[in-house]
Amino acid sequence: MSTSNRPVALVTGSAGALGSEMCKQFLADGYDVVVSDLRAEAADEVARAFDPSGNHVLSVAIDVGSTDSVDAGIKTIIERFGRLDVLVNNAGNFRQGLTKSYSDEDWRFITNVHLDGAFRCCRAAYPYLAKSPYPTIISIASVAARIGLPGRLSYSVSKAGLEALTRVLAVEWAPENIRVVAVAPGFTKTANRIFVDGKEVTHEAFAQAVPMKRMGRPEEQAAVVIFLASKKASYINGQTIVVDGGATIDLRV
Ligand SMILES: NC(=O)c1ccc[n+]([C@@H]2O[C@H](COP(=O)([O-])OP(=O)(O)OC[C@H]3O[C@@H](n4cnc5c(N)ncnc54)[C@H](O)[C@@H]3O)[C@@H](O)[C@H]2O)c1
């Protein structure tokens, strides 16, 4: 094991739209980056695309739904880079459904990834973050935690839980100088499909509900994550930054 001179950022679920953009921007900002996802091959592809040499990007299969997988993944990162400075809890999934017929299994599937997964990653990363000169945890929440979106109970509750996790750990780990923050993206243009009252709507139609009349872009979410990890954000702690084009102050679906 050799210790990297560059700060090391781990982004969970980073074979996906937002996470891969975060990895790209962390790399451009001088970090060594860990692309990690449940989908190992997709993570490998992202890592190869960003850094064919493999010098500054490591791909690690991590299922945040499993404590063993998270712990093993963190061990692999430390074996390779010798340090961990930034953890981004980004992995996510989605199972829409009205609560009256939502199953226990669906509930557990969603909360286990979004909320329990973030808890597992924070716990496993803590000893290494505590040794970092500039440690940050950033969890990707959602505006769904702040507005009542029917059919999204497990998702919204998980995201609200991430905001609470952010506040508690910001205080608990302040003595180690670990800043703990969150980003709550609004409706961001990815391959995701949007349903309102059970009917699919286009991104363009849905964007009309946002004051800025457009969806966010992955790079706009990632830029805030990179800022929050940077020294420029050195006094921001325990907060969730909403990046939604104004949707939560005036959403007209
Ligand atoms: N896209 C949006 O509009 C939007 C809005 C608000 C919040 N978010 C949040 O941003 C994050 C990223 O969303 P995205 O749009 O890039 O979604 P995405 O589906 O493109 O990416 C999510 C990634 O997480 C991975 N993943 C799923 N389960 C996992 C597990 N158990 N372990 C590890 N990885 C797992 C998936 O394989 C996928 O690559 C999510 O937490 C999502 O809830 C997205």
The ligand as an SDF file (V2000), in Angstrom:
LIG
                    3D

 44 48  0  0  0  0  0  0  0  0999 V2000
  -32.0730   12.1630  -11.1170 N   0  0  0  0  0  0  0  0  0  0  0  0
  -32.8240   12.9340  -10.3370 C   0  0  0  0  0  0  0  0  0  0  0  0
  -33.6910   13.6870  -10.7940 O   0  0  0  0  0  0  0  0  0  0  0  0
  -32.6130   12.9150   -8.8500 C   0  0  0  0  0  0  0  0  0  0  0  0
  -33.3190   13.8440   -8.0720 C   0  0  0  0  0  0  0  0  0  0  0  0
  -33.1370   13.8330   -6.6900 C   0  0  0  0  0  0  0  0  0  0  0  0
  -32.2540   12.9410   -6.1070 C   0  0  0  0  0  0  0  0  0  0  0  0
  -31.6020   12.0370   -6.8910 N   0  0  0  0  0  0  0  0  0  0  0  0
  -30.7110   11.0960   -6.2130 C   0  0  0  0  0  0  0  0  0  0  0  0
  -29.4270   11.1550   -6.8040 O   0  0  0  0  0  0  0  0  0  0  0  0
  -28.7860    9.8770   -6.6880 C   0  0  0  0  0  0  0  0  0  0  0  0
  -28.2890    9.4440   -8.0600 C   0  0  0  0  0  0  0  0  0  0  0  0
  -29.4000    9.3820   -8.9300 O   0  0  0  0  0  0  0  0  0  0  0  0
  -29.2580    9.1440  -10.5060 P   0  0  0  0  0  0  0  0  0  0  0  0
  -30.3010    9.9720  -11.1460 O   0  0  0  0  0  0  0  0  0  0  0  0
  -27.8400    9.2740  -10.9370 O   0  0  0  0  0  0  0  0  0  0  0  0
  -29.7310    7.6350  -10.5930 O   0  0  0  0  0  0  0  0  0  0  0  0
  -29.1110    6.4130  -11.4200 P   0  0  0  0  0  0  0  0  0  0  0  0
  -30.1330    5.3480  -11.3840 O   0  0  0  0  0  0  0  0  0  0  0  0
  -28.6050    6.8770  -12.7410 O   0  0  0  0  0  0  0  0  0  0  0  0
  -27.8450    5.9850  -10.5320 O   0  0  0  0  0  0  0  0  0  0  0  0
  -27.9850    5.3170   -9.3250 C   0  0  0  0  0  0  0  0  0  0  0  0
  -26.9020    4.2710   -9.2480 C   0  0  0  0  0  0  0  0  0  0  0  0
  -26.9900    3.6020   -7.9860 O   0  0  0  0  0  0  0  0  0  0  0  0
  -26.6860    2.2510   -8.2030 C   0  0  0  0  0  0  0  0  0  0  0  0
  -27.1990    1.4110   -7.1140 N   0  0  0  0  0  0  0  0  0  0  0  0
  -28.4780    0.9850   -6.9060 C   0  0  0  0  0  0  0  0  0  0  0  0
  -28.5240    0.1870   -5.8420 N   0  0  0  0  0  0  0  0  0  0  0  0
  -27.2580    0.1090   -5.3530 C   0  0  0  0  0  0  0  0  0  0  0  0
  -26.6590   -0.5780   -4.2700 C   0  0  0  0  0  0  0  0  0  0  0  0
  -27.3760   -1.3830   -3.4800 N   0  0  0  0  0  0  0  0  0  0  0  0
  -25.3270   -0.4200   -4.0640 N   0  0  0  0  0  0  0  0  0  0  0  0
  -24.5900    0.3620   -4.8710 C   0  0  0  0  0  0  0  0  0  0  0  0
  -25.0940    1.0140   -5.9430 N   0  0  0  0  0  0  0  0  0  0  0  0
  -26.4080    0.8860   -6.1730 C   0  0  0  0  0  0  0  0  0  0  0  0
  -27.3190    1.9050   -9.5340 C   0  0  0  0  0  0  0  0  0  0  0  0
  -26.7350    0.7410  -10.1070 O   0  0  0  0  0  0  0  0  0  0  0  0
  -27.0350    3.1820  -10.3240 C   0  0  0  0  0  0  0  0  0  0  0  0
  -25.8370    3.0830  -11.0750 O   0  0  0  0  0  0  0  0  0  0  0  0
  -29.8140    8.9430   -6.0730 C   0  0  0  0  0  0  0  0  0  0  0  0
  -29.6010    8.8210   -4.6900 O   0  0  0  0  0  0  0  0  0  0  0  0
  -31.1310    9.6420   -6.3430 C   0  0  0  0  0  0  0  0  0  0  0  0
  -32.1290    9.2970   -5.4150 O   0  0  0  0  0  0  0  0  0  0  0  0
  -31.7450   12.0060   -8.2410 C   0  0  0  0  0  0  0  0  0  0  0  0
  1  2  1  0
  2  3  2  0
  2  4  1  0
  4  5  1  0
  4 44  2  0
  5  6  2  0
  6  7  1  0
  7  8  2  0
  8  9  1  0
  8 44  1  0
  9 10  1  0
  9 42  1  0
 10 11  1  0
 11 12  1  0
 11 40  1  0
 12 13  1  0
 13 14  1  0
 14 15  2  0
 14 16  1  0
 14 17  1  0
 17 18  1  0
 18 19  2  0
 18 20  1  0
 18 21  1  0
 21 22  1  0
 22 23  1  0
 23 24  1  0
 23 38  1  0
 24 25  1  0
 25 26  1  0
 25 36  1  0
 26 27  1  0
 26 35  1  0
 27 28  2  0
 28 29  1  0
 29 30  1  0
 29 35  2  0
 30 31  1  0
 30 32  2  0
 32 33  1  0
 33 34  2  0
 34 35  1  0
 36 37  1  0
 36 38  1  0
 38 39  1  0
 40 41  1  0
 40 42  1  0
 42 43  1  0
M  CHG  2   8   1  16  -1
M  END
$$$$
